[in-house]
Amino acid sequence: MTVPAVRITLVSRPGCHLCDDARSVIAKVAAELGVGWEERDIDQSADDLARYSEMVPVTFVDGVQHDFWRVSEDRLRSALRQPFHDP
């Protein structure tokens, strides 16, 4: 069994209701399209905290910032239908 390549990264914060919503959308779309995803706690990275503190949750596709605050299922699906590119 091969593990799908991680294409989505969610930068989140514990206790964040928007992060919970984003996580649900990402999990659903990733499962539908067979892509991997990961989650990073913004409070564990000084760089993330400095860059994205007011924007959580922040979503990246293939290492490129895709969305913040809200995740659109349709926009995420569309981005994931594009070939993988290395930023």
N, C-alpha and C positions, 0 to 999 in steps of 0.2 A: 504494500500500500504506500503510495506516495502522498506526501503532504503538499497541499496547494501552496504555491508561492505567495508570500505576503505582498499584497498590493495595496491594502488599506491600513492606515495607521490612525488611530483615534487618540488624541491628546485630551485627557479628561482630568477631573478632580473628584475625589470622594465626596458624596453628599450632594452632587450637582444633578438636579432633575433634568436639565437639558442634556447632560451627559448620558443619563439613563435612556432618554428618548433616542439620542444618536446611536447608542450601543444597540438598541433594538432594531433600528433601521439597518445599520451596518451588518449585524448578524444575519438578518433576513436576506438582504441582497447578496451578501457574500456566499451564503448557503445556496441560494438560487443559481448563482453563476459559477460556483465552485472555485472561488478565490479565497486566499487566506487573508486574515487580518490580525492586527495586534493592537494592544492598548498600552499607552504610557501615562503614568500619573505625573501631571505637570509639576507637582510639588517635589518630585524626586530629581528634577533637572533645573539648575539655575538658568541655563540657556532657554529652555522652554518657558520657564516662569517669566523671564525678562521679555521674551518675544510675544507670548500668547496669553498672558495673565487675564486680560480683559476680554478674551475671545473664546474661552472654553465653552463648549467642546470645539476642538479644531480637528478637521478631517483632512488627511493627505491621501492622495492616490498616486502610487508609484513615486513617492517622495516629494510630490509637489502639492502645496496647499490647495485644497479643493473647496472646502466650506468651513464656516465657523458659526457658532450658535445653533443652527438648525441644519439637519441633513435631509436633502430631498431625495427620496427613493429614485425618482426618474432621472435626476441629474447624476446620481451616483451610478446607476445602471449604464447610462450613456457613457460616462467616463471610463467605466470598466470594459465596455465593448471595444474601446480603442486598444490597439496593440500595446503590450507592456513596453515602456521606455524607461531607460535608466537616466535619472535627472543629471 
